[in-house]
Structure formats: structure tokens, C-alpha cells
């Protein structure tokens, strides 16, 4: 059961906040800036309002998640810090002496209460709404790009990942007291994941029995991370790795295993839309959705800036239909002419190759002039037939016994004359100079908020991480621009 209202509990110590939480404190400013009642409106249908024991208010639970993203803390650490950090308690609207929640409650809130709701769009829309109300967003330009996030498991098995995290714990302990080697449980020699989980649990138990070591922050942080991994692995035991993560390509030589966050950002560096997908998805396919979502926030758009991945034929047609400018350079090989099975093969602009429906990257390409024929030039891409032989999508794509698998793209530069003429203008060149801003925002997400690695497995967990991280980044940007 929850109350329809949340307020400070009456306490004779409440005036402490006026003394220890200054007016320019970031969390105090966020509390003053944002009316968090929209969280209650979204979640109240998942609670009983008139029966049962009182639950921790959903606004407070959401604020715990927001603190976790703002300060890049584990669930256990954000709850622990809330015990003594008065700015945290003020933000959570708690009395100074009020006890904090159990960390497991926050995990359950994230996995159970936030299911079946579009938290990502809701939080971005709210932050953009605030920015528009404060007249911070004045431009009519958005910049689009994507950033990759590696899977928590990084293509490692559950056992290998557990071993890595338990090793970090042991290292931190040995740096303080090497004699602890004799007290720690022996490492497991079996290949059974359950045995590795038991070993990690025993390791945690032994170290926590030594408060002189376990309470040292450097050790405690590593233990808390291991605890979260053990809990996550226990629930995901049937998977050898992140079930939703896929291989994507950053260049022809390098790849990653994880997810992509497709972003649209106003010229004032406030994110206006986002779509989170698995790692193999093509950037250009999400331009229309990003533009539509940005418009739904109430922002007026006239210009969209992006790299070559967004100059696909369908995107050019969409922009003309919406009477918008597309500042995206044409690639000599992307969307020129008619391609067969266009929905099954997408171009990866970083690798300079095509990717098939199964996520396999072409191994080489060959230019064909086709001299003496009244036909256009084309580029032929070759795929690894060994992968094709075992591919689940080979029906209608790969013929059994074939010695090669190719995909050809006809080059028809005349199809993009208007766009080519525009990209040669001074206006295009001046507008394209703003694209660096979204690269800087991607860097802020990764290095300032640990968005380079997923904190949990599965696409749902990635969407929760993306929603709270982007909301936190937008609020911080709004506060900065309001100074």
C-alpha cells in the first residue's frame, strides 16, 4: 500500500538540512527543479492504495536509482551512503534519523515495478519539458548518433566472469593483509557454474568475518560488486552470457559485444530522444524514430545533423516529406540504386562493409565496372561460407553446396543529386561543424557515468540504465545552463 502523497517525516532534526546541505548543492537543486509526482502517476497502478502494509514510496525508490546513476554507485553502496550523507537523505525526502531501505528492495523495485513501462521515453520527455519551460532549448536543430555499451559479461561465460570479480576481491584483500591467503577458501577446480557461485559466497563470508578488512572502502566496494554479480548470475544461471547482447562493429577490424544507444540531441546538448537496441543494429534505420520522438517532446525541428550512416535513401525521402534539412554526407556505397533483400543486409559505416541478418560482417569487397554493358557499376561483398553453412537464416539466402556467398550493391549516384548539391553548400559545411557536440556527449555518458559497460544482463536492464543515466545527464546540463 502506498500513500498518494510523499513529504518529509516530522522530525526535530529536520533543520540539520539547512546547515549541512547548502543551497547550491546539486541534489537540492534537482529537488527544486523537478516535480517527481509524474513517477507516482506512472506507477500507482502497480500498488494497492487502500490495503496491505505501507510500501516504500515509489518516488523515493526511483530517486535511489537516480542517485545510483548520478554517482555511479552499486545498489549496496548507494544505500550505504544514504545512511550518512545528508545530501542523499535530503534528496530522498527522509528525516535525518530515518533508516534506509534494504538493498534487495531496490533490486526488486527495478525488476518488478518498472516492467511494462516506457521509462526511457518518459524520463527524456520530462527533462526536455523542463528545458523548454525554462527556455533553455532555443535551437531548431538536433544531432543524431549512436554509442555502444559493452555487455557486462563481454562474451565471457558466467564462470569466467565470476572468477574475474572474485580475483579482484582477493587482490584488494592481499594488498592489506597477505596472511589472509591462508584463511580464504580454496579455489574451485570444477567447470560447474554452481560450484563457482558457492566459492564466491564462501569468499564473501570469510572476508566479512574480518571487519578490520571488509570495512575498508577499497575492499568493501569490490565485495559489493561481487555480491551483485553472484545475485545476477544466480537468476541468469541458464545463460552462458548476456542473452540479449549481440556483436556489433566499430570498424572493419574491431567489434564489441553488447548494445547500442541511438541518440538525438539538441544543439544545447540536451538529449531529446533515445532508442536502445542490440549491438548489431544499423544506425541509419533509427533516424526517423529519433526525429519523431524529439518532435513529440514539443521541440520544433528544422535541421537534423548526422554522419554518413544517416544518408540512406529512405531517410532522405522522409526528411523531404517532413520539410526538414538533413545534414549528412552521402557515402559512395550507401543506398545507391536498387538492392535486393534490402531489409536483410545493412551497411556498417564504421567497418565499411555490409552485415547480414544474422549479424555476420562481410569479409571482403570487390568493385565491378562491368565495361561494355549498359549497366551501372556495382560493389560486390563476400561472406564467410563456413558461417553461412551453420546459419539459422540460410534458407532463401545461402544455397547448400555453393562455394561462395555474395551481396551486390548497384551504385547510382544520380539518385542523390539534390543531397549532393546541398552538401557542397557553405550552409551544409557550417552546420556539420556542430556534429562534434554529440561525440562529446557520448564521452560524458561513458566516462562520467560508466555507460561504457552494462550494469546488468538483458535488454530490459540496459534500458533502465539508459533511462536513468540520460535523465541524470540532462538534469545536470539544465542546471549548468540555468546558472
Secondary structure as GFF3:
##gff-version 3
##sequence-region A 1 483
A	DSSP	alpha_helix	16	20	.	.	.	ID=ss1
A	DSSP	alpha_helix	26	33	.	.	.	ID=ss2
A	DSSP	alpha_helix	37	43	.	.	.	ID=ss3
A	DSSP	three_ten_helix	44	46	.	.	.	ID=ss4
A	DSSP	alpha_helix	58	70	.	.	.	ID=ss5
A	DSSP	alpha_helix	75	84	.	.	.	ID=ss6
A	DSSP	alpha_helix	86	91	.	.	.	ID=ss7
A	DSSP	alpha_helix	103	108	.	.	.	ID=ss8
A	DSSP	pi_helix	109	113	.	.	.	ID=ss9
A	DSSP	alpha_helix	119	133	.	.	.	ID=ss10
A	DSSP	beta_strand	141	150	.	.	.	ID=ss11
A	DSSP	alpha_helix	158	174	.	.	.	ID=ss12
A	DSSP	three_ten_helix	178	182	.	.	.	ID=ss13
A	DSSP	alpha_helix	193	208	.	.	.	ID=ss14
A	DSSP	alpha_helix	211	214	.	.	.	ID=ss15
A	DSSP	alpha_helix	217	235	.	.	.	ID=ss16
A	DSSP	beta_strand	246	249	.	.	.	ID=ss17
A	DSSP	beta_strand	255	266	.	.	.	ID=ss18
A	DSSP	beta_strand	271	278	.	.	.	ID=ss19
A	DSSP	three_ten_helix	284	286	.	.	.	ID=ss20
A	DSSP	alpha_helix	287	296	.	.	.	ID=ss21
A	DSSP	beta_strand	303	305	.	.	.	ID=ss22
A	DSSP	three_ten_helix	308	310	.	.	.	ID=ss23
A	DSSP	alpha_helix	313	321	.	.	.	ID=ss24
A	DSSP	beta_strand	325	327	.	.	.	ID=ss25
A	DSSP	beta_strand	346	348	.	.	.	ID=ss26
A	DSSP	beta_strand	353	355	.	.	.	ID=ss27
A	DSSP	beta_strand	364	368	.	.	.	ID=ss28
A	DSSP	beta_strand	378	383	.	.	.	ID=ss29
A	DSSP	alpha_helix	385	389	.	.	.	ID=ss30
A	DSSP	beta_strand	405	410	.	.	.	ID=ss31
A	DSSP	three_ten_helix	413	416	.	.	.	ID=ss32
A	DSSP	alpha_helix	417	423	.	.	.	ID=ss33
A	DSSP	alpha_helix	426	432	.	.	.	ID=ss34
A	DSSP	three_ten_helix	433	435	.	.	.	ID=ss35
A	DSSP	alpha_helix	436	443	.	.	.	ID=ss36
A	DSSP	pi_helix	444	448	.	.	.	ID=ss37
A	DSSP	alpha_helix	449	449	.	.	.	ID=ss38
A	DSSP	alpha_helix	459	482	.	.	.	ID=ss39
###
